[in-house]
Every structure is written in structure tokens, then in C-alpha cells.
């Protein structure tokens, strides 16, 4: 198991309650992959420097996750086509 930092930017028009329910869903999906969320910070709604499409702001979720390295691509693929996710990135965490 390695630690990763996962940053997600959610479309505030498609996510209710400030992203809290979405964060619970992500936590459950990571648990299904055999990992766990060590730390989760909902950074709230923030404006963008430049628009993504017609969207000018999004909800930022920052997570520290323990996950098997072979499952990282599976996690990224699960959210690639999700319309509520504008951006999703995963970095190795030291």
C-alpha cells in the first residue's frame, strides 16, 4: 500500500450539499478497491482562473488515500466519464 494525494474538482451545478455526499461515495469506492481514505478535506467552492467550458467555479476535494499501486488506474477510470467531475488527478504522497 502506498499513499496518494487525490484532488478532485466537482461541477457545483451537478453536485448537491457542497460535495459531502460525493465524498462519501468516493470513500466507499476506494474501500471497495481495498484502500482507505486517511484524510479528506472539502475545500469548498472556489472560482477558477479561467473557465472550464462554461463553468467558472467548482468544489474542491483533497484526499490522502492509501491504495495498492495496481488499483490507481482503476480508481482514475471510474471517474473519467463522470459528468460531476471536472478534473481528477492522483499524485504519490510522501
WOGIBEL-V545908 format. One record per helix or strand of 2 or more residues. SS is the DSSP state (A for helix, B for strand). FROM is the first residue (numbers start at 0). LEN is the number of residues. If there is no record, write none. Layout:
BEGIN
ss=SS from=FROM len=LEN
ss=SS from=FROM len=LEN
END
This chain:
BEGIN
ss=B from=1 len=10
ss=A from=16 len=16
ss=B from=35 len=17
ss=B from=54 len=13
ss=A from=68 len=12
ss=B from=84 len=8
END
